[in-house]
Amino acid sequence: MQVPAQAIEAYDRDGATVLRGVVDEAWLDRLAGAIERDIERPGPFFHGYDAPDGGRFHGNLRIWQNDDDFKAFCLQSNMPQIARQFLRSERVNLLYDQLFVKEAATSNRTRWHNDQPYWPIRGWQVVSVWVGLDTVTAETGALEFVRGSHRWDRWFQPETFGITENIDAYERNPDYEPMPDIEAARSDYDIVTWDIEPGDIYVFHGMTVHGAPGNSRRDRRRRGYTVRYIGDDVVYDPRPGVSQPILNDALQAGAPMTSTQNPEIIW
Ligand SMILES: O=C(O)CCC(=O)C(=O)O
């Protein structure tokens, strides 16, 4: 699939864009089945909580390593080809995949954050694709992005995802700064968002500041599935503050990423 030039320009300039209808019904069905399997029997990196308004958040990561449908989607669907065009990279490796299900009545926000401070990697060629499996609007948790924030070169201290207490579970990194209270000063930021239909994807850079409202609808789920890819210039960089499940014991600091955990895409 050829990504339109305007989408790549928008991604370079704004740090985020949307592509419509790029995941077909057959893949959506396979992903939907895999998501239900993970909810029923979560893989080892599951994290979730019951929401105060009656819903539930289900999150998990590196789930491609436990399920052949997620694995096929990450490695053999059109996602790697799409990612490669945004990365402008010869080589593409899978970083990992991640699931974000906000069931109906899960009004907890996804905190504002940028992703790369969570990850033990260094480099610019880092992209995420977030696949929508439901109709997603501001009411159900459409992602929001601070336009151009990928070029700020600001590394924000990771905080625990999703829940309201115990946000300090990540080790402090003295080189990181606290995330400003964007929610309290929204008009100071250039925030962009798009509604999503099943099969649409958000594409965003690893440094782009983003977050999402909760799902306040009582009649609709919000299932989002993100796959993260990295390109030629990315090397392993374990440092304080990163997410433990993303560490990779097979790699030395400074090494290229190809490994069992971060396979290179075969074209
Ligand atoms: O789906 C969400 O609420 C958050 C998604 C996200 O932060 C990501 O994919 O990096």
The ligand as a MOL file (V3000), in Angstrom:
LIG
                    3D

  0  0  0     0  0            999 V3000
M  V30 BEGIN CTAB
M  V30 COUNTS 10 9 0 0 0
M  V30 BEGIN ATOM
M  V30 1 O -5.4950 4.0520 23.6750 0
M  V30 2 C -5.1320 4.7960 24.5660 0
M  V30 3 O -5.9000 5.2600 25.4190 0
M  V30 4 C -3.6880 5.2130 24.6570 0
M  V30 5 C -2.8640 4.7930 23.4910 0
M  V30 6 C -1.4280 5.1710 23.6370 0
M  V30 7 O -1.0290 5.9070 24.4950 0
M  V30 8 C -0.4720 4.6070 22.6650 0
M  V30 9 O -0.8620 3.7940 21.8170 0
M  V30 10 O 0.7240 4.9720 22.7430 0
M  V30 END ATOM
M  V30 BEGIN BOND
M  V30 1 2 1 2
M  V30 2 1 2 3
M  V30 3 1 2 4
M  V30 4 1 4 5
M  V30 5 1 5 6
M  V30 6 2 6 7
M  V30 7 1 6 8
M  V30 8 2 8 9
M  V30 9 1 8 10
M  V30 END BOND
M  V30 END CTAB
M  END
